[in-house]
Amino acid sequence: MLIGALVLGLILAFGLTGDLDRRQSAVPSTAETFTMVELNACWLFDGVGEEQFSTAPQCEADAEGHLSDVAQYLAPLGADIIVIEEIESGDMLHRLNEKLGGDYHEIFVEGTDEYTGQDVAALSTFPVLELGRTDVVQAYPIAGSSFRAPMGKQGVDKHLWATLDVSGRPVTVIAVHFLAYPDEIMRAVPREAQALIVRNLAAGFLADGNDVIIAGDVNDFDSVVLDAAGNEPISCVDTLLRDIDPDTEGDELTNVAALLDQEDRYTYWYDENHDGIDDGAQEHSMIDHIYVSRALAQSIVEVRIDHAGYEAFTVSDHWPVIVTFEIP
């Protein structure tokens, strides 16, 4: 646990999409805190049978090297909750846990992505009360979508939920990895269906009195918390993940990146001109997000996207979102 971090600002209890107080407190906090990391680990696979995916490890030695790189990055952070996307299996999660000292509770529920075999997983220092996933399939376009096509049905192949005992308070973490390509209508429309499924899942946990965190590679932009390049979504995914109960005023969840300056809001570098040079904001986007419920939003101590942690395409092709909370 981290002690004595500086308070960055309080988020309004109502109207969470409004402006945030970014002022730092001059008085160190004495409350107990916990830190969460969200990271797309870029094909955390064992290197066996991934020949069709050029970005995946192509042999066991490469896989072990990548696993070690991820562990060496995560270890000094001392995070209490780690959400990982693009992991192959519970075995790989266990191997990661061992490299981190073996003290984490391992959270893994096998998903249904048969094409890539990618999954999501989590590690937690807090006890796990319950965990699972939903097999709900949603027709699309969903009600409220701005699109009338394509039409079909979609589930959330890569996700899980876990309710943790955070010092006696139930906190449900919903880890997600949605369909890729933010600007493609053929992906955006079924991605809205995925977001609706997760919204309904979150609504149930909120109704039970749990704090809720939705974290992962959403593969979409946020229309309220614009990223460094000013990207705006063509979908309503971000609205679904914030406004969990559309029948009540205000958003139930908020994007923690709202506490960051816009220039720092990017988790991915897309080398648009393929010159191998980071050309700055125009090539930066934020597609990885952490959305948190009101009590947790009011307890935020620090938020950062760790661009200084490693160079792009070394440990991962994404940068992690890291948030520290006072225990509510």
Secondary structure, 3 states (H helix, E strand, C coil): CEECCCCCCCCCCCCCCCCCCCCCCCCCCCCEEEEEEEEEEEEECCCCCCCCCCCCCCCHHHHHHHHHHHHHHHHHHCCCEEEEEEECCHHHHHHHHHHCCCCCEEECCCCCCCCCCCEEEEEECCCEEEEECCCCCEEECCCCCCCCCCCEEECCCCEEEEEEEECCEEEEEEEEECCCCCCCHHHHHHHHHHHHHHHHHHHHHHHCCCEEEEEEECCCCCCCCCCCCCCCCCCCHHHHHHCCCCCCCCCCEEEHHHHCCHHHCCCEECCCCCCCCCCCHHHEECCEEEEEEHHHHCCEEEEEECCCCCCCCCCCCECCEEEEEECC
